[in-house]
Structure formats: C-alpha cells, structure tokens
C-alpha cells in the first residue's frame, strides 16, 4: 500500500507533539511499526548490555540496529522516506515514544 511521501523535510513543526502526530501518520502499516519496535528494543538492549559490560565497541551497533529495521520498513512497507535526517532528535524521541506507546497498548502492531 503506497503512502504519500509527505515528511518533515516539507513541513516545519513548532512542537514535538506536532512532529509525533506526523510521525505516526508515516507509520500506518502495523508491520512497519513492529519493525520499529524490534529495532528500538534491540537498540535499548544493546545499550544496557554495553553499559553493564563496558564493551564500548557495541556503540556503533546501537543506531545500526535501531534505525536499520526502521529504514527497511519505510522502504519496503510504507514506501516513504524516514524523517531521521530532517529532525534527528525529534525522530529519535518519536521512536522511543512509539516504543513506549506500543508497550502501553496505546498503539497496536497486530
């Protein structure tokens, strides 16, 4: 199912909530949300493991895992471009907020 390719490079957001609303619009496919959830979860686990074991070489794997799953979902499922580079901090926070919203059953991935 092809989506419009409207992303944050074409819009300016005054508040994170505005960005997050648009972020969710660009993540309509539950399979893509599931990929984001998996990638973010792996990233969190790698981060905790890195801190506990002091294996600092794991650091580059954290964003690779977190965003790798996401980019695949956008390219293959949503057919749109991720907002990672246009608003990197908002994008990072939105990934974690969606991760928490999925755990809290505010967003469904099935």
N, C-alpha and C positions, 0 to 999 in steps of 0.2 A: 504494500500500500504506500504509494508515494505521497509525501507531505510537501507543503510549500517550503521553500528554502529561506524563510524569514528568520534571521538570527540577530544576535545583539550587535553585529557589525553594522546593521542597518538602523538600529534604534539606540537611543540613549536612555538609561534608566537612572532615576533620581534616588531610588531606594532599592535595597536588596529584595524586598517583597515583590516589587515590580519585576525584577530580574527573575526571581524564582517562579513567578506565575508563567512567564515566557519560557523558562527552563522546562517546566512541566509540560507545556504545550509542545515542545520539541522532543518530548519523551512519552509520546502517547502509546506506543507499542509496548505491551507488558513484557515482551521478550527482551526489548532493549533495556527496560527498567531492571529486569532480572540480571542482565549482563552488567549494568552499572552497580547493582547491589553486590554481585560476586566480586567484581574488580575492587570496589571500595573495601569490602570485607577482607580480601586478601591483602590489600594495602595496609589496613589497620593491623592485621595480624603480623605482617612483616615488620611494621614499625615497632610494635610491642616486643616482638622477638629480638629485633636489633638492639633495643634499649636494654633488655634483660641480659642478653649475651654479649653485648658490646661488640658485635660483629658489624662494624661500620660499613663494610663492603656491601651490605644489603641495601644501603641507602638508595642507589640508583634503581633498584628493583621496585621500590615502593611506588613511584609515579608510573613506572612502566606497567605494573600490574593494574593500578588504579585506573589509568587512562586507556590502557591498551584494550581492555574489554569494552570500554565506553566507545572508543573510536570505531571499533569493529561494528558495534550495534548501530551507530549512526550511518556508517557506510552501507552496510548490508540490509538493515531492517528499516530504519527511518528514512533513509535516502536524503539526509540533510547533513549540514556541517556542524560539528560541535562548537560551542562557544568558548572553548578552552583558552584561545589566544586573544580574543577580543576583550574579555573581562576575566582574567585568570583567577583573581581572588574570589570574585563572586561565583565563578564556576566551581572552584574548589569547595567553597562553603555550601553551594547548592547540592553538590554530590553528597556531602555529609548530611545535609538536612534531609535529602530524599532517602538516604540510607536509614536514618532515624525514623522518618515517617513510614517507611516500609516495615520496620521492626514494630512500630506502634500501631500498625494496621490502619494508618491514615491513607496509605497508598497501597494498591494491590498489584501483585505481579503475576497472578494466576489468571 
